[in-house]
């Protein structure tokens, strides 16, 4: 990690924190995801769903994993840097987005989902925070809950943020598929048009 200088923490989640960083060798700005739990072998790191799925993905609308570093039993993902996420764009906005912008963003995410589903994975945690934006380009990120479509149920009942959960997951079915991503995307589309969550909940 000596090659990277951490500049600012830009996100903190259950499993890790994300930092804006600079590669001291070439000046490239990157995102560094530092995982919270310890990893005691590199094999364990490389078998993580997030690593396995991202290494198989190469698409202009899916965030790129540049490298995986394990140092002092701490795991770091070096990823391409994006300016912000959709939630940040929406949260303080008063005036609705132009319909052309919403259409453009949704098209990009559907492209990413089609690519991902065709390669045998579904995301399971689609929400505005996991859709990263730089200028007019949108990229799907955070593959920590991604599953292979071919893997056998039962799947975890607790997936995705509650507001974007498909009915089968809310009803605690342990057998579901890539359709849960399409449900979440429908809820996100409605939120982009209205600036209000379609199915907000407190529990």
CORRAHU-V93926 format. One record per residue. N is the residue number from 1. OMEGA is omega in radians with two decimals (NA if undefined). NEAR is the number of other ideal C-beta (glycine too) atoms within 12 Angstrom. Layout:
n->[N/N]
omega->[OMEGA/OMEGA]
near->[NEAR/NEAR]
//
This chain:
n->[1/2/3/4/5/6/7/8/9/10/11/12/13/14/15/16/17/18/19/20/21/22/23/24/25/26/27/28/29/30/31/32/33/34/35/36/37/38/39/40/41/42/43/44/45/46/47/48/49/50/51/52/53/54/55/56/57/58/59/60/61/62/63/64/65/66/67/68/69/70/71/72/73/74/75/76/77/78/79/80/81/82/83/84/85/86/87/88/89/90/91/92/93/94/95/96/97/98/99/100/101/102/103/104/105/106/107/108/109/110/111/112/113/114/115/116/117/118/119/120/121/122/123/124/125/126/127/128/129/130/131/132/133/134/135/136/137/138/139/140/141/142/143/144/145/146/147/148/149/150/151/152/153/154/155/156/157/158/159/160/161/162/163/164/165/166/167/168/169/170/171/172/173/174/175/176/177/178/179/180/181/182/183/184/185/186/187/188/189/190/191/192/193/194/195/196/197/198/199/200/201/202/203]
omega->[3.14/-3.12/-3.02/3.06/3.12/-3.06/-3.05/3.05/-3.09/3.12/3.12/-3.11/-3.11/-2.98/-3.09/3.06/-3.10/-3.12/2.90/-3.07/3.11/3.05/-3.04/-3.10/-3.07/3.09/-3.11/3.05/-3.12/2.98/3.10/3.07/-3.12/-3.09/-3.04/3.13/-3.11/3.11/-2.98/3.02/-3.14/3.12/3.11/3.13/-3.05/3.11/3.10/-3.14/-3.10/-3.14/-3.10/-3.10/-3.10/3.12/3.13/-3.06/3.02/-3.04/-3.11/-3.14/3.01/-3.08/-3.06/2.99/-3.07/3.09/3.11/-3.11/3.01/-3.08/-3.10/3.13/3.06/-3.08/3.11/2.97/3.05/-3.03/3.08/-3.07/3.05/-2.96/-3.09/3.06/-3.07/3.11/3.13/3.11/-3.05/-2.83/-3.10/-3.06/3.12/-3.10/3.14/3.03/3.02/-3.13/-3.14/3.10/3.14/-3.13/-3.13/3.14/-3.10/3.12/-3.13/3.14/3.08/3.07/3.14/-3.13/3.12/3.12/-3.10/-3.13/3.11/3.12/2.96/3.11/2.88/-2.88/3.09/3.13/3.12/3.07/-3.07/3.13/-3.11/3.06/-3.01/-3.03/2.90/-3.04/-3.13/3.13/3.11/3.13/3.10/-3.09/3.08/-3.10/-3.09/3.13/-3.11/3.11/3.01/3.14/-3.10/-3.14/-3.01/2.97/0.14/3.04/3.12/3.09/-3.13/3.01/3.02/3.06/-2.96/-3.08/-3.04/-3.09/3.09/-3.12/-3.10/3.12/3.08/-3.13/3.00/2.99/3.10/3.09/3.11/-3.06/-3.03/3.09/3.12/3.08/-3.11/3.06/-3.12/-3.12/3.07/3.12/3.13/3.11/3.13/-3.13/3.10/-3.11/-3.05/-3.03/3.06/3.10/-3.12/-3.10/3.14/3.11/3.13/-3.11/NA]
near->[23/12/21/31/19/25/18/17/17/29/28/15/24/15/23/27/24/36/27/26/33/21/24/16/11/11/12/22/26/35/41/39/42/32/28/18/16/15/27/13/13/16/12/17/28/22/16/29/27/35/31/23/37/35/24/21/31/16/27/19/32/38/38/26/32/25/27/29/29/25/21/12/17/22/33/34/40/33/38/29/31/33/20/27/30/37/25/19/27/30/16/10/19/8/9/16/24/14/14/13/23/26/18/21/36/30/21/30/40/26/23/36/36/22/27/37/31/16/26/19/34/40/46/44/38/43/35/37/32/39/41/37/32/23/15/19/25/39/38/47/45/38/38/30/33/40/34/23/24/13/20/11/16/13/28/23/19/16/32/36/30/20/28/39/31/33/17/23/32/23/13/17/20/17/18/31/27/30/23/37/40/27/32/42/40/24/32/41/28/23/35/34/22/18/22/16/25/22/23/15/13/7/6]
//
